[in-house]
Each structure stands twice: as structure tokens, then as C-alpha cells.
Amino acid sequence: MFKLSKFLVMALVFALAVTLLTGCGQDQADKTPDSSQGQPEAEESIKIGTIGPLTGDVATYGISTKSGVEIAVDEFNNNGGINGKTIQLVSEDTRGDQTEAANAVSKLIERDKVAAIVGGVISSETMTGGPIAEDGKVVMISSSSTATGVPEIGDYVFRNCLSDEVQAIQLAEYAVDELGLKKFAIMFTNNDYGLSLKEAFEKKAGELAEVVGVETYNDGEKDFRAQLTKLKGATPDALYIAGYYTEAAKIAQQAKDQGLDVKFLGADGFYSPVLVELGGEAIEGAVFTAGFFTDDPSENAQNFVKAFTEKFNTEPDMFAAQAYDAAMILLTALENADGVGSEAHQKEMIKIKDFPGITGNTSFTSNGDAVKDIIILQVENGKFTKLR
């Protein structure tokens, strides 16, 4: 009896020891990084990020921007990447919200460890996300944030689009000198983008002609009849809409319904096929500023249009083109910095001069603002045509 009990005890101890060792081994295995998913990716690729609205009222801008960056990333990767490392794109949806934009930039820097960021898409995103990139010493370039204060965010924040001020001033001059317009009304969306455009256009149009009324509205608003009734009483011959295509199309329709016969003017927020889809005949003849024209005959531009159309089965808009150029500038500077981000990357960005992009040659001022020409387009027979 004693000997049997001793045997059983020894067997139980042995079994328990085996179980504990197996458990410890499994626990250690669980804590060991999967080499097929972790470290090699960090060694073999360089991450860059995008932030912008991929859902929501202005999603078309964010989707176009992300798509344009994808074409640039494909081009770099097809040519060997940077120092043999592939470029990996990580995209975050901001839904056009400032808080979401700040959170997206923080995630890309802290969790995803991106070397650089293309974004934000709309100015308010860049105004909140930019300071976070600045603090993290991560280069951030916006291809469409046109608000006046963007270049002042910091040394690591750039843009390759024209400012609201430049767009508004040049369009006011064109409207007076070339279109012969004399009495202007203004409607502007109540955000950084709309306010910047409104202030610059109002000042220049007031100097050259007369501004007879100014009204505001909010993004997502659908009924503009009250504002239009007030402006109709001032008998303008042109209405400058400082905002995005969704509201602009509805404003044009409701203005026509109320018998307000004016020339519609706008900025690059107009440049989307959805403007014509929503606005129809009401938006016919509208004139607006832009940074790219799809029918540009240059070889580089048409190669981009071809690659974009083949990949996404649709033609690129200005936002896609400017995002492509922004990514190409960012990646070229990163390549010149031997794939190293932070300060080395920022110094190479500052050196960019007359970069031959599809939206024109781009240089940067000392504070990272774009130096380039502006394009003026018109809606004609339901399509965009180039005036200048």
C-alpha cells in the first residue's frame, strides 16, 4: 500500500511538472512577436499616412486625395521603393471633423510610426492635426488646405496648393477685368476655408467694383432661401460662393428657383463632378479657380490620368492630382533623406524648387507655402472647360 501510494505521488508530480512546463512554453510563445507579421514589415517598408474624409458630406475630396496618393505610392514601389524598401500607405478617415483629424494624426504618429503624412484635406483638419505633426517632428503636407494660417503652423507643415487669398484675389480680378462683372454678392461656409475666401474676395472685389451683400451658412445646410432672398434685393450680377460643391449646387438651384439671375463664382471647392451632377442646369456657366485640369495635354498629366483611370475606373479630379503631386514631393524628399524622416526629411522638403508636378511647377516659401500658378475653369455644357 505504501509503495503504491509513493508511486502514484511520483507520477502525479511528474505529470504536474510536464503540464507546468508546457504551459510556460505556450505562454512564452504567446508573448513572442510573430516574425511573419511584425519585425520584417518594419524593416522592409516605410510607412506614410493620409488623413481626410472618406465618409460624410465631403467624402469625395478625401477619397480622391487618398486615391491620388495611391498612384504615387504605386509609382515609387514599381521603381524599387526607397533604398529597396516598399512604401506602405496607412489611411485614416476623419469624416471631415477637426477632433477626428487630431486623433488620426496622433494614431499615425504614435501607433503606426509613419515617416510622413499627406493631409489634411480640408483646412480645419490641417489646423488641428498640423500642430500634432509639428510636435512629433513628422513632415505633413496638405494638397488642398487653403486657409490663410496653414503655413504658420510650423516648420514641418507644408502645402502644395494655392492659398485661399491668392485664389480669391485672382478670381475677383478676372471677374471684373475679363467678365465685366460689377456688383458682387457673397455667400460663405462658416469654417476656416469659407472665411478665408470670403475675406480676400470681399476686399479685392470691393476695391475693383462693389460688394452689395454678404451671407453665411453652415456645411450640410440644405435650405438657403432666406439668405438668397436678402441678396436678391441687392440686385447683384454675380454670386461668389466660398464653400464646397454640395452646398454650391443647392444654392445655385434655389437661386434659379427664386429668379436670382447671377453669374456663379467659386474656388477649388467647386472642383468635383458631383457639382454638375447635383446642380444640373442651374450651375451651368459657373466660373471657379482650380489647381489642375484633367484635359491638360502634358505627357506627365496624361500618364497620371491614364494610371488613375485604369486603377479606379474614373477620371481624377483636382484633389487627386494635387494629392499625387504632394505625395511625389514628399516621397522624393524622403528618398533624398535616405528614407529617414523627421529633421532630415524636413530639410529636404525645404530644398524643393520647381518640382515638375502635373499641377504645375512647385516651390516652397521659407514657411512651407506653395509658389505656383492658378487655373480658372468654367462649367460648359455640363463639363469643365479651361478659361485660363
N, C-alpha and C positions, 0 to 999 in steps of 0.2 A: 504493500500500500504506500509506504513512504517513498520507495524508489519510483513508483508510477507517478506520484504527485510531483516529485522532483523533475521527472522527465517532461511532464506537462507544463510545469512552470518555465523550464528552459525553452520549450517550444514556443510558448506564448511570448516570452521575452524576445526571442529571435524574430518572430512574426511582427511584433510591435516595432522592432528596430528597422526591419525592412520597410514597413509602412511609413515610418517617420522619414527615413532616407529618401524614399520615393517621393513623398510629399514635399520635402525640402527641395528636391531636384526640380519638381514641377513648378514650385513657387519661384525658384531662381530663373527657370526658363521663361515664366510669365513676365519677370522683371527685365529680361534681356531684350533689347530692341531687336525687332525683326529686320535683319540686314537687307532683306529684299524690298523693304518699304521705307526705311529711314535714312541711314547714313549715305548710301550710294547716291540717292536723289540729291542730297545736299552737295555732294562732291561733283556730280555730273551735270547739274543745271544751275542756272542763275534765275532767280525769281524776280519778276516785275509785277506790279499790280495795276488795276484800274478801279476807279470808283465812279459811280454815276447811276442815274435812274434807269433800271432795267424793267421796272414796273411803275405804274402810276400815270399821271396825266402827261408827263413829258418823257415817257419811256423811249420814244423813238430817237431822241437825242442820245440817250445813254447806250441804247442798242447799237446805233450807228457808230458811236465812239468806240465801243468795245470791238466791233467788227473791223473797224479801220486799224486798230492796234493789232488784231489777229493777223491781218495781212502783212504788217511789218514784221511781226514775230516769225511768221512762216518764211518770209524772205530771208531773214537773218539765219534761221535754222537751216534752210536749204543751202545756204552758203557756208555752213560749218559752225554757226553759232558764234560765241565769243571765246577764244582760246580753247576751242574744242568742246566747250560746254553749251548745251542747248538752253534756249530761253524758255522758261515756263511762265505762263500767264495765270495770275490769280485775280479774279474779278469779284467785286463786291457791289451789291445793289443798295443804293441809298434811298430809293423811291423819291428822290428829289428833296429829301428832308435834311436840314442842317445837322441835327443831332445824329441821324444815321450816318451822315458823311464823316463826322468826327469819330464815331465808333468804328467805321470802316477803315479809316486811316490808321487808327490805333491797332486794330487787328492785323492789318497788313504788315505793319512795322514790328509789332511785338510778338505775334504768334507765327505769321508766315515768313518773317525775316526777309521781306522783299528788298532788293537793292535800289528800287526807284518806283515811282508811281506816275501814271498818266491820269490826270483828273484835277479837280472835279470838272464835271460837265457844265453845270450852271454855276454862276458866280457865288451864290450863297454857300454852296458846298465847299468851294475853294476857300472862302473866307473863314470857315470854321475848321476845315481839315488842314489847310495850309500851315497854320501855326504849330500843329502837332508834328507835321513833317519837318518843319523848321527845327523844332526842339530835338527831334530824333536824328537830325542831320541826314535826312533822306531826300534826294532830289525829287521834286514833284513838278510836273509840267502840265498845265491845262491847255487844252486845244480849243476851248470855247468859253472860258470865263472872262468876260469882257469888262467887268466892273472896274471903276477907276482905282480902287485901293488894292487890287491884287498884287502889283509889283512891290508894294511897300510891306508885304507880309514878312519877307526875309530873303536872305541870300540863297536859300535852297529852293525857292518857289519861282518858277518861270511860266511864261505862256507864249504860244506861237500864233495867237490870233490878235486881231486889231482891237484896240480898246473901244469901249462904247463912245467915248468922247470923239475919237477920230472918225468912227462910222457916222455919228450923228452930224458932226460939223460938215463932213464932205457931202452927205446927202442933202443937208439944208442948202448948201451952195449949189449943188446940182439942180435941186428943185426950183430954186429961184432963177439961176442963170440959164439953165437948159430947158426946163419945163415951163418956165414963165409963171409959176405959182406965186401968189401974193398974200393970201390970208390963210394962216395955218391954225388948226385945232390940234390938240394933243390928248391922247389917252395913254396912260402908262400903268403897267402892273406894279403893285405895291411891294417890290422887293429891290435888292441891290441893282440888278440888271435894269429893270424898268426905270428906276430913279436916276441912274447914271445917264441913260439915253435921253430921258426927258429933260434933265438939266442942261445937257450940252446942246440938244436940238433947240430947246426954247431960247437959249441965249443967242445962238447963231442966227436962227430964223428971225428973232426979234431985232437983231442988228440989220439984217438984209431986207426984211419985209415986216409982216405984222403977225403976232400970235394973238388970236381972238378968244381962245378958251382952253382950259386945261382940266381934265377929269381923270380920276384914278379908278382902279378896280383891283380885284384880287385874283390870283391864279385859281382856276377851277370855277370861276363865276360864269353863269350862263345867261343872265338877263342884264343887258346893257342899255335898255330903253330909256331909263331915267337920265343917264349921262348923255346919251345921244340927243335927247330932247333939248337939253340945255345947250349943247353945242350947235344944234341946228338953228337955234335963234340967233347965233352969232354969224351965220352965213359964211362959213369958211369955204375955200375952194380945195383944200387938202386936209386930210386927217392923218397925222403921224401916230402910229400905234407902236408904243415902246413895250413890246411883250412878245409872247410866243404864238406859234401858228394856230393852236387850238382856239384861243380866245379871239385872235385876229380874224379868223374865218367867221366866227359867230358875230363879231362886231360888224364886219362888212355886210353880212346878210341882214342884220337888224337895221343897219343904217339905210340900206336899199329899201327895206320894207317901210321905213319912216319917210322915204322921199329925200333923204340926205344924199345929194349927188356930189360926191367929192372924189378926189384922187387919193387912193390909199397908199401910204408910205410906211416903211418899216425897216428893221435891221435884220441881222442874221438869224434872229429867232423865227423869221418867216420861212427860212430855207428848209422846207420839208415837203415832199409830195402830198402829205396829208393836208397842207394848206389849201391846195386846189381841190382835193377830194372832199373836204368839208365845206369850203367856201363856194365852190362852183362858179357860176357866172358873176356872183357878187364880188369876187376877188379879182376878176379879170382886169388887167391893166395896172395892178399894184406894182409899185417900184420899191426895191429894198436893197440894202447892202449885203455883201457876202464875201467869203474868203476863197471860194472855189466854184468852178463851173464845170459840170460833168462833160460838156462838149468841147472842152479845151483840147486843141489839136496836138499839143506837145506829146512826144513819144512817152515820156515818163508818166504823164497823166493818163494816157490811154492804156498803158500797160497796167496801171493801177486799176482802172475801170474794168479792164478785162479780167484781172485776177479776182477782183471783188465780185463781179457778176458771176463768174464761174463757181465761186465758193458759196455765195449766198443767194444766187438766182434773182438778184435785183441790182439796180444801179446804185452806186454810192451817192450820198448827198454830201454837203459841205462838212458836216460834222464827222463823217467817216474819213474824208480826205484830210481834214486838219488833224484828226487823231492819228492817221497814218504818218503824216509828217512829224507830229510830236513824238511818236514812238521811234521813228527813224533817227531823229535828232538825239533823243535820249539814249538809244542803243549805240549810236555812233560815238557819242561822248563816253559811254560806259566802256566801249571797246578800246577807245584811246586811253582810258584809265586802267587798261589791262583787266577789266572785269571787276575792279574794286569800286565799291560805292562810296558814299559819304563824302569827305572833303576832296578826295582825288577826283571823284565824279563831278562835283560842283565846279571845280576849277576848269575841267574840260568843257563843261557847258558854257561857261563864260567866254571861252575861246571861239565858240561857233560864230562864223562870219559868212554871210551869203550862202547859207546851206541851200543847195538846189532842190527844193521840195516841189511837189506837184501843186501847191497853193502859192507858189512864188518863192523867190529867194528870201531866206530868213536870217536876220542877225538879231542880236540882243543888246539892249542898252545895259548900262552898268548895274541896273537893278532888276534885270531879267525880263524886261518888257520887249515885245516883238517890234521889229522895224521891217515893214513890208507894205506892198501896195493894196488898194481896196478895189473890189469889183462891184458894179451896180447891175442888178438883174431886174427883169420885168416879167410879169405873168402875161403871156400872149397865147391865145387860143388853147388855154389850159396847160401850157408848158412854160418853162423858164427860158428866157432868152437874154442875151447879154447886151446891155446898153453901153457899158464902159468897162 
